[in-house]
Structure formats: C-alpha cells, structure tokens
C-alpha cells in the first residue's frame, strides 16, 4: 500500500496525467465482511464443509510485477501465531485468476507451488475454528511480487512463505470473511 501511495504522490508532484490503479481482489465465493460459505469450510477436526478453494480474481498489479502469491490466514486461531490455511506462490505474472476448486483439482496456473498449511499438508485447508469461539476472521490476500520465483519447496510452512512474500511485495489486495461454529 505504501508503494502505491508513493506512486500516486510522485505522479501528482511531477504532474503525471495518469496514476497506477490500486490493486483489487474479488471472488464469487467470498464476500468481504460476510460469513464463509460451507463450500470453503474444512472437512475434518469436527467441521463438515466442502474444503473447496475459493475463486480469486485480481487486477491493478503495479508495473514490475514478476509473479504473484496468495495466502489465506486466520489471525484469531488460539495458537499464539494464527493459522495458515493456504499459500500459493510462483504464480506467473500473466495470471489474474485462480478458479474455484483449483487447489483440490490440481488446476492451479502452470508453475504455481502450494506450500504447507498449518494442517501439515499442501493445498487449501478451509476454516474450522474451535466450537464455541467467536467467529474467526479469514484473510485471503494476493500479493504482487518483484521476483519471478520464491526459492521455496512445496513443504515450506505458511510463516516461511509469508516471510519471503512480504520481503518481495510490490502491492497487495485482500478479502476478509468470517466463520464460526
């Protein structure tokens, strides 16, 4: 966000006529501020959802974007460090969409890598907060990156992927949904 603000400020200071649009993320499966659908809820640990990865569509990536990463995170998980539900990195720069179910159907963009979730597996792991907790917040974020590839294996945990992603972020956009049981 700081980079976009700096670009917009520089454009206004130097009299540029057009500025970089802000990066946006949309989804037919997730509505910001609303509850997550059962289709995206985990199917284990006492939850009975579809565990289907959501559609994500993005636009407005800044000039210089060389790849993208997607991360899904629950900051409310009672672990002291939150819970990583999904990480996908090395998504080619010419990509602007991940289809519904792409994780489970192995239909991610060519070259994309899924890291390990806190469920200790690669791939999407849906919401499943402890029963009786207040609804948790689930942050789905797409990051525009300044590098072609992150030097990580598919066994990389979410925190490690997050470290590399944040070190190379040009811009990002998020959708936050909730879920409780």
N, C-alpha and C positions, 0 to 999 in steps of 0.2 A: 504494500500500500504506500509506503514511503517513497518508493521509486516512482510510482505513478504520480504521486503528489509532486515530486521533484520535476518530473517531465512536464506536467501541466504548468507548474510555476515557471520553469525555464521557457516554455512556449509563450507564456504571457509576457515575461520580461523581455524576450527577444523578438516579440511581435509576430510569432508564427501564427498562421491563419487556421491551422487545424491541430488538434491535440489527440494523443493516444486515448482511445476509449478505455474505460475501466473494464477489467476482466469480469465476466459474468458466468455463473453456473446455474443451470436449470435441470429439471428432471420431471418426467411424467410419473415417476414412482415416489418421489419425495417432495413434500411441500413445506417450505421453511416455516417453523413455528407450530407445525401440526404434528400429530402422532404418527409414528411409523406404521405402515400397513403390515398385516400379518405375513405377507409375502416376503418381507425383508427381515423378519424375526428369526432368530436361531432355532434349530430343531434338535435340541438336546439340553442338558442341565435343567430340565423341568419346563422348558419352553417348547412350543409345538408350532413353530412357524414354517414358512417355506424355505428360509435361508437362501433366498434368491438375491443376487447382487443387483442393485438398482441401476437404471439408466442414468447416465450423467452426460450432459451436453454443455460445452463451454465455448466462449467466444471472447474476443478482445485481448488475446495474448499480446504482450509487447514485442516490439521488434527485437531480434536477437534471441528469441526463444528457440532452443535446440532440442528440447524434449519436455515431456510432462510427467507428473507423478500424481497419484490420487491416494489420499489417506482418509480412513474413517476411524474416529476416536471418540471414546466416552470418557469425559473428564470426571464424571460423577461416580465411577466404579469405586467400590470400597477397598482399593488396593494400596492407596497412598501415591499411586502413579498413574491412575486412569487405566483404560483398557483399549488396546489397539484391535480394531475389528477388521481392518483391511489395509493393505498397502500394495500399490501397483506402481512400478517405476520403469524407466526406459521406454515410455510411450512415445512413439515418433512425433516429431513436431508438426507433421501434416495431419495429425489426428485431432478431432474436435468432439468425439463422442465415444462412449462405452455403452453398448446395448444392455438392456435388461437381461440378466442371467448369463452374461459373458463369462463371469468367473467360473461358475459350475459347468458351463458348456464348453469351456476352454476356447472361447471365441474372442479373446482379447486381441488388440491390434498386434500385428507381427512384431516380435522383438520385445514386447512388454513382459515384465517379470513381476510375479506376485511374491511378496515377502511373507514371512510367518506372522500370524496373528497371535494374540495372547491366548488363543485356544490351542496353540502349539502346532498349527498346521498352516500350509499355504492356502491362499484363496480367501474368499469372503466368509466372514463369520458374523451373522446378524446379531441384533440386540437380544439380550437376555439378562436384565438386571435382577438382583435378588427380589424375591416376592416380598411385598410389603414396603419396599423402598419408595420414596417419592419418585416420580418419573425422571429418568435419566435423560441427558442431552446427548445427541449423537451428531458429531460434526463431520460432514463429508466435504473435503477440500480438494480442489485441483490446483496444482502448482505449476507455473511456467518456469522452466529451469534454463540456466545458462550453459549447461553441459549436455552433450549427446547421450551419455550413459553414466549411471552411477556404478562404481566399482564394487557391487554387492552381489552375493549369491541369493538364490531363492529361499535360503534358510535364514536370511537376515531378519531379526526381530523388528517390530514396528519402531521402537525407540532408536535403533541404529539407522533405519531408513529415514526416520524423521530428522536425525542429525544431519545426514547428507543432503536431504531435500532442502532443509532450511538454510544450509550453507550455500546453496546454489539457486535460491529462489529469486526470480525477477518480479513476479506478481502472483497473486492467488485469489481464488474466489471460493466461497463456502455456502453450503446449505446446512442448517441445523434443525433437526427434528427431535421429538421426544418419544419415549416409550416407557411404560411402567406396567407392573402386574401385581 
